[in-house]
Amino acid sequence: MATQNSLLERWFKLSENGTTVRTEILAGFTTFLTMCYILIVNPSILSIAGMDFGAVFVATCISSAIGCFVMGALANYPIALAPGMGLNAYFTFSVVKGMGVPWQVALAAVFVSGIIFILFSFLKIREMLVNALPMGLKMAISAGIGLFLALIALKGSGLVVGNEATLLKMGEFFIIEDGVKSSNFPVLLALLGLFLTIALDYYRIRGAIIISIFVVTMLAWALGLTQITGVVESIPSLQPTFMQMDFNQLFSGSLIAVIFVFFLVDLFDSTGTLVGVAHRAGMLDKNGHLPRLKRALFADSVAIVAGAGLGTSSTTPYIESASGVAAGGRTGLTAITVGVLMLACLWFSPLAKAVPAFATAPALLYIGVQMMRSVVEIDWKDITEAAPAFITIAFMPFTYSIADGIAMGFIAYAAIKLLCKRTQEVPVMVWFVAIAWLAKFWFLGT
């Protein structure tokens, strides 16, 4: 044990970071509890795209573990990775369902975006891109994705339904069949799950999301709304999604735009999370920079490429890692602990399959709340900053497309600054992206 502790001490520099093996492992458990909902939610979302639930479940576990292991061993940061919310929604609802792209081709787009990430990480272009883009647009993209996830959750749970006259309306809490009024349990349970998640979070109970999912699933089982066929079984086959990427016609105009959005969304998501969690842990240097950033970005990129090969959408650092940092995690041993726990979940796929859509809807709504917090960073007093941000946020849910929201945000930013004679405030990268999107709409349509 002493030799083992000595090896861990040397590798992770535990004493230098003011932590211990016990603290790091407990921090890893804490992070895992706050983010393990992704093991249920990600397969649920990607299965809508036609992918095999069991295979995606396995891919989610393994790709998360790979990301955590590389982040922990190479970058020595207490930051866990898993397939990203928002990115899986874009994959399913915008690319596969919206554009009619086969999921195999969409996986190829994720793979290529990961390769680009690896190249950009080594060339420091990734850092330059993030620093060049306006804060308002960065924050608006996060908030817009939050609203997009909320709309998916509201629709999937029945809390919001279609209406010919008003486009949307509130779902029914009670239904009448044969003259008898009864409760619409999926809708009511979705609401219960949301309120329970918020209350648990308020009282700072770890694992608020997964506890809520579990409670709603158990109630659904008791009411006969779902079936639980078991707890532990052999690991599902990965064959339906493993190396199923299709590169045919991947580099046509519309799919190049898809690769760009995968790249752009994960660019902001991953870099923002890395800096945010590191800031909470006191790991930024005196200039506000993150040491070993290149290694951390490399871990993210490797996880994206591995995940695409296994059969899942883009993998990214999780902001829930902040919970592990709050529990004392300061080194990569925390991330590696999360990775081990992700692999341990491979045998629990029956539980994941038993979770109904209305049980995961509260998780999406709660994540939407968290992502909407970014709007406080937008300068609402400056209309040339506020309007493009609002357009970005509004267009994502109302066009049911993350890509179109991003496109309109960049176009609006450049156009409004131009009309207000403030072009000197527009970074070159924004002009480039805005013109590229306009060209896409002109030649390929929306």
C-alpha positions as CSV (number, residue, x, y, z in Angstrom):
1,M,0.0,0.0,0.0
2,A,2.9,2.4,0.8
3,T,4.4,1.7,-2.6
4,Q,1.1,2.2,-4.2
5,N,0.5,5.5,-2.4
6,S,4.0,6.6,-3.3
7,L,3.4,5.9,-7.0
8,L,0.1,7.9,-6.8
9,E,1.9,10.7,-4.9
10,R,4.6,11.0,-7.6
11,W,2.3,10.8,-10.5
12,F,-0.5,13.1,-9.3
13,K,1.6,15.3,-7.0
14,L,-1.0,14.9,-4.2
15,S,0.9,16.7,-1.5
16,E,1.8,19.5,-3.8
17,N,-1.9,20.0,-4.5
18,G,-2.9,19.7,-0.8
19,T,-4.9,16.5,-1.2
20,T,-4.9,12.8,-0.4
21,V,-5.8,9.6,-2.1
22,R,-9.0,9.3,0.1
23,T,-10.1,12.9,-0.7
24,E,-9.5,12.4,-4.4
25,I,-11.5,9.1,-4.5
26,L,-14.4,10.7,-2.6
27,A,-14.3,13.7,-4.9
28,G,-14.5,11.3,-7.9
29,F,-17.6,9.6,-6.4
30,T,-19.1,13.0,-5.9
31,T,-18.6,14.0,-9.5
32,F,-19.8,10.7,-10.7
33,L,-23.1,11.0,-8.8
34,T,-23.8,14.5,-10.3
35,M,-23.1,13.4,-13.9
36,C,-24.0,9.7,-14.2
37,Y,-27.5,10.7,-15.5
38,I,-25.8,11.0,-18.9
39,L,-25.6,7.2,-19.0
40,I,-29.4,7.2,-19.2
41,V,-30.1,10.4,-21.1
42,N,-27.5,10.0,-23.9
43,P,-28.7,6.6,-25.1
44,S,-32.3,7.8,-24.9
45,I,-31.6,10.8,-27.1
46,L,-29.4,9.0,-29.7
47,S,-31.8,6.1,-29.9
48,I,-34.3,8.6,-31.4
49,A,-31.8,8.9,-34.2
50,G,-32.2,5.2,-34.9
51,M,-29.2,4.0,-33.0
52,D,-29.2,0.9,-30.8
53,F,-29.9,1.9,-27.2
54,G,-27.6,-0.8,-25.7
55,A,-24.7,-0.1,-28.0
56,V,-24.9,3.6,-27.3
57,F,-25.1,2.9,-23.6
58,V,-21.8,0.9,-23.8
59,A,-20.2,3.6,-26.0
60,T,-21.2,6.3,-23.5
61,C,-19.6,4.4,-20.6
62,I,-16.4,3.6,-22.5
63,S,-15.9,7.0,-24.2
64,S,-16.5,8.7,-20.9
65,A,-13.9,6.5,-19.2
66,I,-11.3,7.1,-22.0
67,G,-11.8,10.8,-21.6
68,C,-11.5,10.7,-17.9
69,F,-8.4,8.4,-18.0
70,V,-6.6,10.6,-20.5
71,M,-7.5,13.8,-18.6
72,G,-6.5,12.4,-15.3
73,A,-3.2,10.7,-16.3
74,L,-2.0,13.2,-18.9
75,A,-3.3,16.6,-17.8
76,N,-3.7,15.8,-14.0
77,Y,-7.0,17.8,-13.7
78,P,-10.0,16.7,-11.6
79,I,-12.3,17.2,-14.7
80,A,-14.5,14.4,-15.9
81,L,-15.7,13.9,-19.5
82,A,-18.8,12.4,-21.1
83,P,-20.9,12.8,-24.2
84,G,-22.2,16.4,-24.1
85,M,-25.7,17.6,-23.6
86,G,-26.7,19.9,-26.5
87,L,-24.2,18.2,-28.8
88,N,-26.3,14.9,-28.6
89,A,-29.4,16.9,-29.1
90,Y,-27.9,18.7,-32.2
91,F,-26.8,15.2,-33.5
92,T,-30.3,13.7,-33.2
93,F,-32.8,16.5,-33.8
94,S,-30.9,18.9,-36.1
95,V,-28.6,16.6,-38.2
96,V,-30.3,13.2,-38.3
97,K,-34.0,14.1,-37.8
98,G,-33.9,17.6,-39.2
99,M,-31.6,17.2,-42.2
100,G,-32.3,13.6,-42.9
101,V,-28.6,12.6,-42.5
102,P,-28.0,9.0,-41.6
103,W,-26.6,8.6,-38.1
104,Q,-23.6,6.8,-39.6
105,V,-22.7,9.9,-41.5
106,A,-23.3,12.1,-38.5
107,L,-20.9,10.0,-36.5
108,A,-18.3,10.5,-39.2
109,A,-18.8,14.3,-38.8
110,V,-18.2,14.0,-35.1
111,F,-15.0,12.0,-35.9
112,V,-13.7,14.6,-38.3
113,S,-14.5,17.4,-35.8
114,G,-12.4,15.5,-33.2
115,I,-9.4,15.2,-35.6
116,I,-9.7,18.9,-36.3
117,F,-9.7,19.5,-32.5
118,I,-6.5,17.5,-32.1
119,L,-4.7,19.5,-34.8
120,F,-6.0,22.8,-33.5
121,S,-5.0,21.9,-29.9
122,F,-1.4,21.3,-30.9
123,L,-1.3,24.5,-33.0
124,K,-2.9,26.6,-30.3
125,I,-5.5,27.8,-32.9
126,R,-8.3,26.6,-30.6
127,E,-7.3,29.0,-27.8
128,M,-7.0,31.8,-30.4
129,L,-10.5,31.1,-31.7
130,V,-12.1,31.2,-28.3
131,N,-10.3,34.4,-27.3
132,A,-11.2,36.1,-30.5
133,L,-15.0,35.7,-30.3
134,P,-17.2,38.2,-28.4
135,M,-18.3,37.3,-24.9
136,G,-21.9,38.0,-25.7
137,L,-22.1,35.4,-28.5
138,K,-20.3,32.8,-26.4
139,M,-22.7,33.2,-23.5
140,A,-25.7,33.3,-25.9
141,I,-24.8,30.0,-27.5
142,S,-24.8,28.4,-24.1
143,A,-28.1,29.9,-23.1
144,G,-29.7,29.1,-26.4
145,I,-28.8,25.4,-26.1
146,G,-30.3,25.5,-22.7
147,L,-33.7,26.6,-24.1
148,F,-33.3,24.1,-27.0
149,L,-32.9,21.3,-24.4
150,A,-35.9,22.6,-22.5
151,L,-38.1,22.5,-25.5
152,I,-37.0,18.9,-26.2
153,A,-37.9,18.0,-22.6
154,L,-41.2,19.8,-22.6
155,K,-42.2,18.1,-25.9
156,G,-41.0,14.7,-24.9
157,S,-42.7,14.7,-21.6
158,G,-46.1,16.0,-22.9
159,L,-45.8,19.2,-20.9
160,V,-46.0,21.1,-24.2
161,V,-47.9,19.7,-27.2
162,G,-48.6,20.9,-30.7
163,N,-51.5,23.1,-31.6
164,E,-52.7,24.2,-35.1
165,A,-53.9,27.6,-34.0
166,T,-51.1,28.7,-31.6
167,L,-48.3,26.3,-32.7
168,L,-47.8,25.1,-29.1
169,K,-49.9,24.8,-26.0
170,M,-49.7,23.4,-22.5
171,G,-50.2,19.6,-22.2
172,E,-53.1,18.2,-20.2
173,F,-52.6,17.4,-16.6
174,F,-55.8,15.4,-16.5
175,I,-57.5,13.4,-19.3
176,I,-61.1,12.3,-19.9
177,E,-61.7,8.8,-21.3
178,D,-65.3,7.5,-21.6
179,G,-66.5,10.3,-19.4
180,V,-64.1,9.6,-16.6
181,K,-61.4,12.1,-15.6
182,S,-58.0,10.6,-14.7
183,S,-54.5,11.9,-14.1
184,N,-52.1,12.2,-17.0
185,F,-49.3,10.5,-15.0
186,P,-46.4,11.1,-17.5
187,V,-47.0,14.8,-17.4
188,L,-47.5,15.0,-13.7
189,L,-44.4,12.8,-13.0
190,A,-42.3,15.0,-15.2
191,L,-43.3,18.0,-13.2
192,L,-42.6,16.1,-10.0
193,G,-39.2,15.2,-11.2
194,L,-38.3,18.8,-12.0
195,F,-39.5,20.1,-8.7
196,L,-37.7,17.3,-6.8
197,T,-34.4,17.9,-8.7
198,I,-34.5,21.7,-7.9
199,A,-35.3,21.0,-4.2
200,L,-32.5,18.5,-3.9
201,D,-30.1,20.9,-5.6
202,Y,-31.2,23.7,-3.2
203,Y,-30.3,21.5,-0.2
204,R,-27.0,20.7,-1.9
205,I,-27.7,16.9,-2.0
206,R,-25.2,15.2,-4.3
207,G,-26.7,13.4,-7.3
208,A,-29.9,15.4,-7.4
209,I,-30.5,14.6,-11.1
210,I,-30.0,10.8,-10.8
211,I,-32.0,10.7,-7.6
212,S,-34.9,12.4,-9.3
213,I,-34.7,10.1,-12.3
214,F,-34.7,7.0,-10.0
215,V,-37.7,8.3,-8.0
216,V,-39.8,9.0,-11.1
217,T,-38.8,5.7,-12.7
218,M,-39.8,3.8,-9.5
219,L,-43.2,5.6,-9.4
220,A,-43.7,4.9,-13.1
221,W,-43.0,1.2,-12.5
222,A,-45.4,1.2,-9.6
223,L,-48.1,2.7,-11.9
224,G,-47.4,0.2,-14.6
225,L,-46.0,2.9,-17.0
226,T,-42.6,1.1,-17.4
227,Q,-41.1,-2.3,-16.9
228,I,-37.9,-3.2,-15.0
229,T,-36.6,-6.5,-16.4
230,G,-33.6,-6.7,-14.1
231,V,-30.7,-4.8,-12.5
232,V,-27.5,-6.5,-13.8
233,E,-26.9,-8.4,-17.0
234,S,-24.2,-9.1,-19.5
235,I,-22.7,-6.1,-21.3
236,P,-24.8,-5.2,-24.4
237,S,-23.1,-5.7,-27.8
238,L,-21.3,-2.7,-29.2
239,Q,-21.4,-4.1,-32.7
240,P,-24.4,-2.1,-33.9
241,T,-22.5,1.2,-33.6
242,F,-18.8,0.3,-33.4
243,M,-16.9,1.8,-36.3
244,Q,-20.1,2.4,-38.2
245,M,-19.0,5.8,-39.5
246,D,-19.9,6.5,-43.1
247,F,-17.6,9.1,-44.8
248,N,-19.5,9.0,-48.1
249,Q,-20.6,12.5,-49.2
250,L,-19.4,13.8,-45.8
251,F,-17.6,16.8,-47.3
252,S,-20.6,18.1,-49.2
253,G,-21.6,21.7,-48.4
254,S,-24.4,21.0,-45.9
255,L,-22.3,18.4,-44.0
256,I,-19.3,20.7,-43.8
257,A,-21.6,23.1,-42.0
258,V,-22.5,20.2,-39.6
259,I,-18.8,19.5,-38.9
260,F,-18.3,23.2,-38.2
261,V,-21.2,23.3,-35.7
262,F,-19.9,20.2,-33.9
263,F,-16.6,21.9,-33.7
264,L,-17.9,25.4,-32.7
265,V,-20.3,24.2,-30.0
266,D,-17.8,21.9,-28.4
267,L,-15.1,24.6,-28.7
268,F,-17.0,26.9,-26.4
269,D,-18.4,24.2,-24.2
270,S,-15.1,22.4,-23.4
271,T,-12.9,25.4,-23.1
272,G,-15.4,27.3,-20.9
273,T,-15.8,24.3,-18.7
274,L,-12.1,23.7,-18.3
275,V,-11.4,27.3,-17.4
276,G,-14.5,27.5,-15.1
277,V,-13.8,24.4,-13.1
278,A,-10.1,25.2,-12.9
279,H,-11.0,28.7,-11.6
280,R,-13.1,27.2,-8.9
281,A,-10.3,24.9,-7.9
282,G,-7.8,27.8,-7.8
283,M,-5.7,26.2,-10.6
284,L,-5.4,29.3,-12.9
285,D,-2.0,31.1,-12.9
286,K,-1.6,34.8,-12.1
287,N,-2.4,35.7,-15.7
288,G,-5.7,33.8,-15.6
289,H,-4.4,31.1,-17.9
290,L,-4.8,27.3,-17.4
291,P,-1.5,25.5,-17.1
292,R,-1.2,22.3,-19.2
293,L,-4.2,23.5,-21.3
294,K,-2.8,21.8,-24.3
295,R,-2.9,18.4,-22.5
296,A,-6.4,19.0,-21.3
297,L,-7.6,19.9,-24.8
298,F,-5.9,16.8,-26.2
299,A,-7.8,14.7,-23.7
300,D,-11.0,16.2,-24.9
301,S,-10.1,15.7,-28.6
302,V,-9.1,12.0,-28.1
303,A,-12.4,11.3,-26.3
304,I,-14.3,12.8,-29.2
305,V,-12.5,10.6,-31.8
306,A,-12.8,7.5,-29.6
307,G,-16.5,8.2,-28.9
308,A,-17.3,8.5,-32.6
309,G,-15.6,5.2,-33.3
310,L,-17.5,3.5,-30.5
311,G,-20.8,5.1,-31.5
312,T,-21.7,8.3,-29.6
313,S,-21.9,12.0,-30.2
314,S,-19.1,14.4,-29.1
315,T,-17.6,13.9,-25.7
316,T,-16.7,17.0,-23.7
317,P,-15.6,18.1,-20.1
318,Y,-18.5,18.3,-17.7
319,I,-19.3,21.4,-15.5
320,E,-20.5,18.9,-12.9
321,S,-16.8,18.3,-12.2
322,A,-17.1,21.4,-10.0
323,S,-19.0,19.3,-7.5
324,G,-15.9,17.1,-7.1
325,V,-13.7,20.1,-6.8
326,A,-16.0,21.4,-4.0
327,A,-15.5,18.0,-2.3
328,G,-11.7,18.5,-2.4
329,G,-10.6,17.0,-5.7
330,R,-7.5,18.7,-7.0
331,T,-5.8,16.1,-9.3
332,G,-6.3,13.7,-12.1
333,L,-7.0,10.9,-9.6
334,T,-10.5,12.4,-9.2
335,A,-11.1,12.1,-13.0
336,I,-9.7,8.5,-13.1
337,T,-12.0,7.5,-10.3
338,V,-15.0,8.8,-12.3
339,G,-13.7,6.8,-15.3
340,V,-13.5,3.5,-13.3
341,L,-17.1,4.1,-12.0
342,M,-18.3,4.7,-15.6
343,L,-16.8,1.3,-16.7
344,A,-18.5,-0.3,-13.6
345,C,-21.8,0.8,-14.9
346,L,-21.5,-1.4,-18.1
347,W,-23.3,-4.2,-16.3
348,F,-26.4,-2.1,-15.3
349,S,-28.0,-1.5,-18.7
350,P,-31.4,-3.0,-17.7
351,L,-31.9,-0.1,-15.3
352,A,-31.1,2.4,-18.0
353,K,-33.5,0.8,-20.5
354,A,-36.3,1.0,-17.9
355,V,-36.2,4.8,-17.6
356,P,-39.1,6.4,-19.5
357,A,-38.7,9.7,-21.4
358,F,-40.7,11.6,-18.9
359,A,-38.2,10.6,-16.2
360,T,-35.3,12.1,-18.1
361,A,-37.2,15.2,-19.1
362,P,-36.6,16.9,-15.7
363,A,-32.9,16.4,-16.2
364,L,-32.9,18.3,-19.5
365,L,-35.0,21.1,-18.0
366,Y,-32.7,21.4,-15.0
367,I,-29.6,21.5,-17.3
368,G,-31.5,24.2,-19.3
369,V,-31.7,26.2,-16.1
370,Q,-28.0,25.9,-15.4
371,M,-27.1,26.9,-19.0
372,M,-29.4,29.9,-18.9
373,R,-27.3,31.4,-16.1
374,S,-24.8,32.5,-18.8
375,V,-27.1,35.4,-19.8
376,V,-25.9,37.5,-16.9
377,E,-22.5,37.8,-18.7
378,I,-24.2,39.5,-21.7
379,D,-24.0,43.3,-21.8
380,W,-27.8,44.0,-22.1
381,K,-27.2,47.8,-21.9
382,D,-25.4,47.8,-25.3
383,I,-28.1,47.0,-27.9
384,T,-25.3,46.1,-30.4
385,E,-24.3,43.3,-28.0
386,A,-27.8,42.5,-26.6
387,A,-29.6,42.1,-29.9
388,P,-27.3,39.5,-31.5
389,A,-27.3,37.6,-28.2
390,F,-31.1,37.6,-28.0
391,I,-31.3,36.5,-31.7
392,T,-28.9,33.6,-31.0
393,I,-30.9,32.5,-28.0
394,A,-34.3,32.9,-29.6
395,F,-33.6,31.2,-32.9
396,M,-32.3,28.0,-31.4
397,P,-35.6,26.7,-29.9
398,F,-37.9,28.5,-32.4
399,T,-36.2,27.1,-35.4
400,Y,-35.5,23.8,-33.6
401,S,-31.9,24.1,-34.7
402,I,-28.8,24.9,-32.7
403,A,-26.9,25.5,-36.0
404,D,-29.4,28.1,-37.3
405,G,-29.3,29.9,-33.9
406,I,-25.5,30.1,-34.1
407,A,-25.7,31.2,-37.7
408,M,-28.2,34.0,-37.1
409,G,-26.2,35.1,-34.1
410,F,-23.0,35.6,-36.0
411,I,-24.8,37.2,-39.0
412,A,-26.7,39.6,-36.7
413,Y,-23.6,40.6,-34.8
414,A,-21.7,41.5,-37.9
415,A,-24.7,43.3,-39.6
416,I,-25.7,45.3,-36.5
417,K,-22.1,46.4,-35.8
418,L,-21.8,47.4,-39.5
419,L,-25.0,49.4,-39.5
420,C,-24.1,51.2,-36.2
421,K,-20.6,52.0,-37.6
422,R,-18.8,50.0,-35.0
423,T,-17.1,47.6,-37.3
424,Q,-13.8,48.0,-35.4
425,E,-15.4,45.9,-32.6
426,V,-16.0,42.9,-34.8
427,P,-13.2,40.3,-34.7
428,V,-12.0,39.0,-38.0
429,M,-13.2,35.5,-37.0
430,V,-16.8,36.8,-36.7
431,W,-16.7,38.3,-40.2
432,F,-15.4,35.0,-41.5
433,V,-18.1,32.9,-39.8
434,A,-20.9,35.3,-40.7
435,I,-19.9,35.3,-44.4
436,A,-19.5,31.5,-44.4
437,W,-23.1,31.1,-43.0
438,L,-24.5,33.6,-45.5
439,A,-22.8,31.7,-48.3
440,K,-24.3,28.4,-47.0
441,F,-27.8,29.8,-46.9
442,W,-27.4,31.3,-50.4
443,F,-26.1,28.2,-52.1
444,L,-27.6,25.4,-50.0
445,G,-30.6,27.0,-48.3
446,T,-31.7,26.6,-44.7
